[in-house]
């Protein structure tokens, strides 16, 4: 059942701020939404999806593509849309990571990739590190280091032509691609898949036309972390059509600079897609004490950072936030470990309910903190550490993990109603059973 756009109301929540309404109703132009932590960026995208699907502004034969940078974020956004829309509407909402999007295009249209870059059906996904690149570089004549080679692989369009890097660097890049394709399984990294898919789209207008007809609306979550290559692919795929983009993010939360994220992504997006800009100023997650701390950090990053209004409700007594400054990293580790031990001994919080959030290089932080915590009788579990080729935090978000963990909890406890319900739900999914069966 369709709803008139002027009669549509938010789904599952009471309301959104006025600027969010402006961005939600904008369908004639692409829109760039900047907002800080807790502003409800994911909820805004879910509401806009519901608006487009329920009003028919995204008609029944068209779909919405939502691209996130983390699998759990993509899953969360898809779940919210399913909770707010009827099944016949929500099934037209495709929420996936950028890597999943490019891989799906490669798997579907692999035969359309021009030679000699056409991968075989049994190509292998790999995650090369500095050691892998250095091993290759030892066998070629070039002044490239591993980081430079990695950047060239991600940035240089295919086919690699005369206008690309200096001759010896171009030859090293050509040799790298040839070496991958000489292997039996053809190992491809996601940056390589990005370049292959961009080349395929550039040389196959019919595939581009199919994308433009399928997706009149594209959502880009956490847009501040978009890389140069990813943005290049988006331009190739959707420029020239009537697709409208909705990009959301926060420049102050840009954490992927080490992975070639664009430093001025919002400016480039606004210029290239002629997008309108809207800022959100309410923080629905944090109360005033938390917003005050966030404001200090935001002003360190950007002295012109806008004031954010706190809408969260404080549910505990006493002080809940503080900013600590230390002269040395050693002093920081010892003080933090002692404070955590004190909190655990107070009985108000269990050690396994404490978390230390870090911006990046979690493995290095673990090495620094672990000795100080061990001296206080505490053990640190690093969720960013890899098990094989996948981090623990990503492993915990896998669908199979969510099915197995409740079964393990049932086996390890005498009574666990939540695990019982979750195990039933997981098995219903595995065996494709209806809840009414």
Secondary structure, 3 states (H helix, E strand, C coil): CCCCHHHCCCCCCCCCCHHHHHHHHCCCCCEEEEECCCCCHHHHHHHHHHHHHHHCCCCCCCEEEEEECCHHHHHHHHHHHHHHCCHHHHCCEEEEEHHHHHHHHHHHHHHHCCCCCCCCCCCEECCCCHHHHHHHHCCCCCCCCHHHHHHHHHHCCCCCCCCCCCHHHHHHHHHHHHHHHHCCCCEECHHHHHHHHHHHHHHCHHHHHHHHHHEEEEEECCHHHCEHHHHHHHHHHHCCCCCEEEEEECHHHCCCHHHCECCCHHHHHHHHCCCEEEEECEECCCCHHHHHHHHHHHHHHCCCCCCCEECCCCCCCCCCCCCCCCCCHHHHHHHHHHHHHHHHHCCCCCHHHCCCCCCCCHHHHHHHHHHHHHHCCCCCCCCCCEECCEEHHHHHHCHHHHHHHHHHHHHHCCCCHHHHHHHHHHHHHHCCCCCCC
